[in-house]
Amino acid sequence: MSAFFGPAGNSQSFSEMGFKRNDQVPEYLERFGLNAYEYQCGHGVRVNPQTAAKLKENAEAKGIRLSLHSPYYISLSSAEEEKRDNSINYVLQSAQAAKMIGASRVIVHSGSCGKMTREKALELAKDTVRRCLKAMDEEGLGDIVFCPETMGKINQLGNLDEVLSLCELDERLIPCIDFGHLNARTLGQVNSRESFLEILDAVENRLGIDRLKQFHSHFSKIEYTDNGGEKRHLTFEDAVYGPEFEPLAELIAKKNLSPVFICESAGTQAEDAQAMMEMYRKYLAD
């Protein structure tokens, strides 16, 4: 199997090309030769059942791999028990919506540390993840894959080690490795073949080759600040901030991995996902 490429939500060109409804996304993606799409529920889970059914049907017909991004306000590590309980409900809503549209994966932000130590925040997040999995199983949603995401702000829970620790809780958990986030929170240290290889090796060493082969990923260039990390998403036109996809494309092709790459560029995510796919296929042909 080869890697999958697609956008997070719709580029500016989606409406400019005359598309209006989410069930038209597969036709739009076909014009770029893309085969993945991440449905955005960052501001709340709102999925029209009729549109969802059509999106599922159209995506299956065109071989589009779907995933769903859960609400940004989920906090797996909140010091407030009520917020963690609410987060479990939001994860359940996300998994239910994923089932409706035919998505196999739900991507979830790890949370924040607040005034806690990182160790305490991680322990709370682990407990919440365990409860999420139990709740998903009880609701018949155990086949939806839960993907904790690496985060871009320095004070957020979700560096590589923390996300891998969460994924070690259950072999069904797949990491969402956001290379732009990791580059931002390390102030530019994740932007070379060597740094990408270190990340891939860490995933394999901690979670095994099977999960490395099918990991989930977000990729975009991200502006960052020295004291906070992530500031804003950019496009591939940016020449100041990284990371560059080319060296990672070579590694993925050479290692024969088949991850899902979701591009989160600002407004050009489909176009930049197409550029990523072309880089990857160039190395695949070598």
Solvent accessible surface area in square Angstrom, and as a share of the most:
residue,aa,sasa,rsa
1,M,166,0.74
2,S,48,0.31
3,A,4,0.03
4,F,27,0.11
5,F,2,0.01
6,G,0,0.00
7,P,0,0.00
8,A,10,0.08
9,G,9,0.08
10,N,51,0.26
11,S,5,0.03
12,Q,121,0.54
13,S,17,0.11
14,F,12,0.05
15,S,77,0.50
16,E,134,0.60
17,M,72,0.32
18,G,51,0.49
19,F,11,0.04
20,K,176,0.75
21,R,124,0.45
22,N,47,0.24
23,D,6,0.03
24,Q,41,0.18
25,V,0,0.00
26,P,1,0.00
27,E,80,0.36
28,Y,0,0.00
29,L,0,0.00
30,E,99,0.44
31,R,139,0.51
32,F,25,0.11
33,G,40,0.38
34,L,6,0.03
35,N,32,0.17
36,A,0,0.00
37,Y,5,0.02
38,E,0,0.00
39,Y,18,0.07
40,Q,63,0.28
41,C,3,0.02
42,G,4,0.04
43,H,142,0.63
44,G,9,0.09
45,V,37,0.21
46,R,172,0.63
47,V,26,0.15
48,N,83,0.43
49,P,91,0.57
50,Q,138,0.61
51,T,35,0.20
52,A,2,0.01
53,A,59,0.46
54,K,107,0.45
55,L,1,0.00
56,K,75,0.32
57,E,115,0.52
58,N,52,0.26
59,A,2,0.02
60,E,119,0.54
61,A,87,0.67
62,K,84,0.35
63,G,49,0.47
64,I,15,0.08
65,R,73,0.26
66,L,6,0.03
67,S,2,0.02
68,L,0,0.00
69,H,3,0.01
70,S,0,0.00
71,P,0,0.00
72,Y,96,0.37
73,Y,115,0.44
74,I,5,0.03
75,S,22,0.14
76,L,0,0.00
77,S,0,0.00
78,S,15,0.09
79,A,74,0.57
80,E,94,0.42
81,E,108,0.48
82,E,127,0.57
83,K,103,0.44
84,R,23,0.09
85,D,52,0.27
86,N,55,0.28
87,S,2,0.01
88,I,16,0.08
89,N,75,0.39
90,Y,61,0.23
91,V,1,0.00
92,L,25,0.13
93,Q,77,0.34
94,S,0,0.00
95,A,0,0.00
96,Q,77,0.34
97,A,3,0.02
98,A,0,0.00
99,K,79,0.33
100,M,74,0.33
101,I,0,0.00
102,G,33,0.32
103,A,4,0.03
104,S,44,0.28
105,R,12,0.04
106,V,1,0.01
107,I,0,0.00
108,V,0,0.00
109,H,28,0.13
110,S,0,0.00
111,G,11,0.11
112,S,54,0.35
113,C,8,0.05
114,G,68,0.65
115,K,213,0.90
116,M,45,0.20
117,T,86,0.50
118,R,77,0.28
119,E,123,0.55
120,K,104,0.44
121,A,0,0.00
122,L,24,0.12
123,E,95,0.43
124,L,25,0.13
125,A,0,0.00
126,K,38,0.16
127,D,56,0.29
128,T,0,0.00
129,V,0,0.00
130,R,125,0.46
131,R,80,0.29
132,C,0,0.00
133,L,16,0.08
134,K,128,0.54
135,A,17,0.13
136,M,3,0.01
137,D,68,0.35
138,E,118,0.53
139,E,99,0.44
140,G,53,0.51
141,L,10,0.05
142,G,28,0.27
143,D,97,0.50
144,I,9,0.05
145,V,38,0.22
146,F,3,0.01
147,C,0,0.00
148,P,0,0.00
149,E,1,0.00
150,T,0,0.00
151,M,5,0.02
152,G,0,0.00
153,K,85,0.36
154,I,65,0.33
155,N,105,0.54
156,Q,39,0.17
157,L,0,0.00
158,G,0,0.00
159,N,45,0.23
160,L,32,0.16
161,D,80,0.41
162,E,10,0.04
163,V,0,0.00
164,L,1,0.01
165,S,14,0.09
166,L,0,0.00
167,C,0,0.00
168,E,85,0.38
169,L,49,0.24
170,D,38,0.20
171,E,141,0.63
172,R,93,0.34
173,L,0,0.00
174,I,8,0.04
175,P,0,0.00
176,C,0,0.00
177,I,1,0.01
178,D,0,0.00
179,F,0,0.00
180,G,0,0.00
181,H,8,0.04
182,L,8,0.04
183,N,1,0.01
184,A,0,0.00
185,R,26,0.10
186,T,53,0.31
187,L,64,0.32
188,G,26,0.25
189,Q,130,0.58
190,V,13,0.08
191,N,61,0.31
192,S,43,0.28
193,R,99,0.36
194,E,115,0.52
195,S,15,0.10
196,F,0,0.00
197,L,54,0.27
198,E,123,0.55
199,I,9,0.05
200,L,1,0.01
201,D,53,0.28
202,A,28,0.21
203,V,0,0.00
204,E,60,0.27
205,N,125,0.64
206,R,84,0.31
207,L,17,0.08
208,G,29,0.28
209,I,78,0.39
210,D,101,0.52
211,R,29,0.11
212,L,1,0.01
213,K,89,0.38
214,Q,77,0.34
215,F,0,0.00
216,H,0,0.00
217,S,0,0.00
218,H,0,0.00
219,F,0,0.00
220,S,1,0.00
221,K,11,0.04
222,I,1,0.00
223,E,25,0.11
224,Y,44,0.17
225,T,52,0.30
226,D,114,0.59
227,N,139,0.71
228,G,28,0.26
229,G,0,0.00
230,E,29,0.13
231,K,118,0.50
232,R,137,0.50
233,H,48,0.21
234,L,18,0.09
235,T,33,0.19
236,F,40,0.16
237,E,160,0.72
238,D,33,0.17
239,A,100,0.77
240,V,122,0.70
241,Y,55,0.21
242,G,6,0.06
243,P,0,0.00
244,E,81,0.36
245,F,4,0.02
246,E,58,0.26
247,P,32,0.20
248,L,0,0.00
249,A,0,0.00
250,E,45,0.20
251,L,4,0.02
252,I,0,0.00
253,A,11,0.09
254,K,116,0.49
255,K,68,0.29
256,N,103,0.53
257,L,2,0.01
258,S,20,0.13
259,P,0,0.00
260,V,3,0.02
261,F,1,0.00
262,I,0,0.00
263,C,0,0.00
264,E,28,0.13
265,S,4,0.03
266,A,53,0.41
267,G,17,0.17
268,T,45,0.26
269,Q,18,0.08
270,A,0,0.00
271,E,57,0.26
272,D,14,0.07
273,A,0,0.00
274,Q,52,0.23
275,A,33,0.26
276,M,1,0.00
277,M,9,0.04
278,E,101,0.45
279,M,45,0.20
280,Y,4,0.01
281,R,120,0.44
282,K,105,0.45
283,Y,36,0.14
284,L,83,0.42
285,A,90,0.69
286,D,124,0.64
